[in-house]
Amino acid sequence: MTPATDVTIAGAGLAGQVMALALARADGVDLTLRIVDAAPAGRQPDDIRAYAIAASARRMLAELGIWERVADRAEPCMEMRITDSRLEEIVRPVFLEIVGAARDGEPFVHFIDGRDLQAAVAAACDEAGLEVEYGFPVAEIASDTYGIGLDQGSAASSLLIGADGARSAVRRAAGIRTVGWDYDQGAIVAIVEHDVPHEGSAVQHFLPGGPFAMLPLANEGGNRSGVVWSDEIEAARRYAALPPEAFRAEVESRAGPEFGDIRIVEPPRVYPLELGLARAFVAPRIALIGDAAHRLHPLAGLGLNLGLRDIAALTEVVVDAARRGEDIGSLAVLERYQRWRRFDTVQVAAATDLINRLFSNDIGPLRGLRSVGLGLVDRMLPLKRAIIDEAAGDSGTPPRLMRGEPV
């Protein structure tokens, strides 16, 4: 195959579009790009999830010209309060309070409505002249020593990037298997308004059915929040199907009295939860990013940030290889990306899985141990500093984009 383009990106969601923008804006190289997506054209942003944007991810989005389009709709957060209690307990002591800033004094996280983020990314891509070929499903791939195509006879590329989500067709076509399990939990997502302003603080209650979070969103009154509520999957579906007033009462009982009266702004949706890790992030001429490579429990809000770190690392690896005149789709080049990202991702997946299993129960001895553990962490300032660094995305060796530097 003679490559007609340097890179084909399969999937035009957030991961695919940001990946294209990162490659298009790289200095000193002129990579030709193709973006394809199985969905029909005309799809409108409709993601009501509240996304946590870590400080390092914010720097990356700023470097790519995305953040300036959405900064006024992002709520800075420098405090997170964590409790562990039963639903019927009126008073919920705060066992762990994370307060502080990232290393440079910026908020360690911002929260943003998914629709606003999607619109900002799409606008940045339009300005960069990046177009998507919609209605283009990936059924199989064909490759040889020189290039890879989405089917026999199609235009080939040097590199195919799978950004096509948890059910990635690229991953399946490449024969990359996954390891993981179903949590038998569902995440109920909604947007609410409340009488008492959130003042930029996030709250997470660990309840027996799963974590319940109130994540601050931006609006003039500071009284808008995103709800992320995990529970057993059948219970989650029952709650989401309740009449509006009954659902509102359930949310209010979990949020606690500190928010005052609550009103539902965007009705609930349910997302089944699972752990899924690709056994490999790369194959000859193929790299996986975002949900195509990993799908985690949302309790720490790390999914999008891990995907952005994938993008930053892969961009750096590919662009540096292109500058040196290397074959950007060769396994020798792509293994650098896998070594950089896979171990970090497995660590985060294991940690979130352990936390979910430890806290999503009502076992008496475990409740006592974890409450003591959270209290000890709350008193250990160096450990809390490390937690803030991890939440900000400043631990380890961040790629250049996540330091706010051009590639």
N, C-alpha and C positions, 0 to 999 in steps of 0.2 A: 504494500500500500504506500502511495505517495501522499503524505499529509497535506491536506488543503488548508487546514488551520492548525495553530499550535495547541489550543486547548478547547475541548468541548466540555461544557458544564451541563449535566443533566439534573434538572430541578431548578425552578425559578422562584422558590420561596425565599425567606430571609437569607438562609445560608448561601444559596446559589447566587443571588444577586450581589450580596456583599463580597463573595469570592470573586465574581467578575469585576466588580469595582476595584478591589484591591489589586488584581493583576493589571487592570487597565491603567491605574494611576502609578504603577511602579516606575521609578526613574531609570533611564538608560537602557530600557528594553522596549520593544514594540511587539508584544505578543498578540497574535490574531486570535479572537475569541468567538465561540459560538455557544449560545444558551438555548436549551430546548426544555420543554415541559410537557407532560402528558395532559395537563388540564386544558380545557377549551379557552380561547381568548375571551377577554372581557371580565375576568374574575376580579371582584372587588375585595379590598381588605376587610376582613370580618373576624379578626382575632381579638376577643375581649379579654384575653389573659393579661395580667399585670406582670410585665417583665422586669426582673432585677438586672440592672446594668452595672456591673462592677466598675470600679474606678479605672482599671486598666482597659476594660472594654470601651468605656467612655472616651478615653484617650485615642483608642483605635478609630472609633466612629468619628471623632473630631478630625483626625488626620485624613480620613476618607471623604470629608465634606458632608457627612450625614448629620452630625450632632447639631450643627448650626441651624438645621431645619427643624429641630424638634426640642431644643434646649428649653424653650419656654413652656413646654408641656411635660417636662420631666421633673419629678419631685425628689429633691436631694434628701438623703437619709443618713444620719450619723448616730442613730440609736435603734437598737433592736432589743425588745424585752421578751424573754422566754419563760413560760410557766409550764408546770406539769401538774395536772389536776383532773378530777372527775367533773363531768358535766354539771352535776347537781351542786357542786361547791360554789357558793356565792363569792367568797374571797379566794383569789388565786394568787398566792405569793409569787413574786418574781424571783426565780432561782438563779437566773443568769441575765445580766444586762450588759450588752455590748455597746459601748459608747466611745466614740473617737473618730479620728479621721485617717485617711490613707497617709502614706509617708510624706507627701507634699502638702498636706493640709486640706486636701479636697475630700468631699464626702466619699465614704468607702463604697456607697452604692446609690444609684438613682432608680426610681420606679417609674414605669411608663406604660401607658395603654398600648397594647399590641397594634391596634389600628393606626395610631400615630406613628409608631416606629416603621410599620410597613409602608405607610405613605411617604415618609422621609427617605427611606431606602429607594423606593421606586422613583422618586423625583431626582435623586442623585444619579441613578442609573440613566434616566432619560437625558439629563444634562450631559452625561458622558457619552451619549449616543449608543448605549447598549440596548439592543433589541432582543426580544424573546421569541422563539419559534414555538407557538403553542400548538396543542393537538399533536404532539410528537412523542408517543409512548416508546419506551425502550423495551423491546421484546427479547432481543439477543444482541450480542456484540461479536464482531469479527476483528481479529488482530493478527499481525505478523511482526517480523523483526522491526519494521519501520513505522507502523502506525496502527491506529485502532479506529473502527467505525461502529456505528450504532446498529448496523445490520449489513448483510452482504451487499456490496455495491454502493454503499453510502459514502459520502465524503469522509475521509479519514482525518484524524488528528494525531498529534504526537502524544497527547495526554487526555484521558477522560476522567473527569471528576464527578463522583457520585454525591450529589447534594439533594437526593430525591427522597429523603425522609426515612422513617423507621421501617417501612416496607419496601426498601430500596430495590428497584428493578435492576440497577447497575450491580449492586452487591450480589443479587441472585444470579444474574447472568455471568458474573465473574466466578461463581462457585465458591464465594466466601461464606462460610457458615457463621452462625452466631451462638453465643452461650447466654443463658439468662432464664428468667422465669416470670410468670404472671404473679403480681402481688395480690390478686383477688381484691383489689381496692380500686376506687374511682376517685378522681379529683373533680369536685364540684367547683366551677369557676363562675363568678358573678361580679358585678360592679354595684357598689352601694353608696349612698350618702348617709351621713349621720349628723346628729345635732352638735356634738362636741368635736372641734377640730383635732386632727391627728397630730399637728405640729411636727410633721416629718418623721414620726416614730413608727416603726413597724412592730407588730405584736404577733408572736406565735405561741399558741396554746397547744401543748401536747395532750391530747385527749385519748381515751382508750381505743376509740375507733380509728384514730389517725390524727395527724396534725391539722390545726385550723389556724390560718394566718389572715391578718388584716394588713394589707400592704398599702401605704399611703400613695395616692395619686394626686396630680396637680389639678387644682381649680381655684377660683378666686377666694372661696371661703375656707379652703383647706379642710373640707369635710367630705372628701370623696376617697374611697378606698377600693382596692381590688380584693376579693375574697378568694382564697384557695383553701378548700376544705376537703381533706381526704377521709374516706370512710370505706367500709366494706362495699363492694361494687353494687350489690343489690340494694343495700341501704342508700347508697348515693343516688341511685336511679329513683328510688321511692321519694327521697327528699326533693330531688329536682322536679319531680312530677307533681308536687303538692300545689294546691291553689296559692296564688301570690301571697296572701296574708299569712297563711300557715308557714310557707317557706321563710317569709320575713321573720316570723317569730322564732323559728329554729336558728336562723343566723344570729338574731339578737341574743338568744340565750347562750350561744357559744362565744360571741364577741365579748360579752360581759357588760356591766353597767357603765364602764368608762367612756363608751361612745355615745351614750344617750339613745334616743329613738333612731331607728335605722329604716331607710327606705331603699327599695330595690330599684336601681337605675337600669341595669341590663340583666335580664332574666338568666337563670342558671343553665349551664351546659356541663355535661359530664364527659370526662376523658378517662378511659381505662388506663391503669398504671401497670407498668412492667419494667423489668430490668433487661436490657439487651445490649450485649457487647459483641461487635464483630471480632472474630478470631484473628483477623488481620485487617489492618487499615489500608493496605496496599496490595496490588498484584501488578504484573507487568503492564505498564501504561495505564494503570487505574489507581486512583486515590479516593478514599471515602472521607467525608467531613460531616459534622453535625449529627443529626439523628440517624443518618445512614451508617455511622460508625458506632454510635452509642446512644442509648435511651435510658435515662435515670429517673428515680423518684424525684418529684419536684420540691421536696421539703426544704431543700437549701437554696432553691432558685438558681442552680448552677448550670442547667441544661444549655441555655442560649450562650452563656459565657464560655462554656467548654467548646461549643461550636465555633464561636468567634476566635478562640485561641487556636483551634484547628486551622481556621482560615489564615490567621496571621502567620502560623508556623509554615503551612504549605506554601503560602505566597513567598515567604523568605527563602525557603528551600528552592522553589522553582525559579525565582528571579535570579538568585545567586548562581544557580546552575546555568541558566541562559546566558548570563554575562560571561561565564567561563567557556561558553561554547559546548557545553555538555548536552546530551540528549535528555530533555526534561522528563520524558516518559520512561526512562530506563529504570529498572528495579534498583540499581545502585543509587540513583538520585532519590527515588521515592522512599527507600529504606531510611534515609536521614529523617524524613518527616515522621515515619512510623516510630523510630527510636525516640524522637522528641516528644511525641504525643501519647503513645499507647500506655506506657507505664503510669503516667500522671492520671490518665482517664480511668484506668483500672483501680488506682488508689481511691479516687473520688467516688467511684461506683461502690466500692466495698464499704467506704465510710458511710455513705448515705443509706445503703442497704442495712448496715448494722444499726444505725440510729433509728431507722423506721421500725425494725424488729424489736429493738429495746424499748421504744416508747409507745408503740401502738398495741398496748395491752393493759390489763388491769390487775396484774399479778402483784400481790402485796409486797413480797420481799424485793422484787425488782423496782417497784415504785420508791421504796425507801432508799435503795442503793443509788438510783439515778438522781433522786433529789439531793442526796448528799454530794454526789459527783458534780452536779451542776453548781451547787453552792461552793464547793472547793474551787472549781474553775473560775467562779465569779471573784474569788479572792486572790487569784494568781495573775498579777498584772502582766508578766512576760508572756504567759500563755494567752491571755486575752489580746495582747498585741499581735501575737502570731495568728489568732483567729481573725482579727481585723485585716491583717496582711493577706490572709487566704481569701477572705471575702472580697477584698479589693483586687485580687488577682495579681498581687505583687510578690508572691512566693515563687521559689524556683528561679528559672531563667526565662522571663517573658520574652516573646519575640519583639522585634523592633517596633512593629505597629502598636503593640500593647504598651510600649513605653512612650507612645506619642511621636515616634520618629518615622520618617519615610523609609520605604524599603529600597 
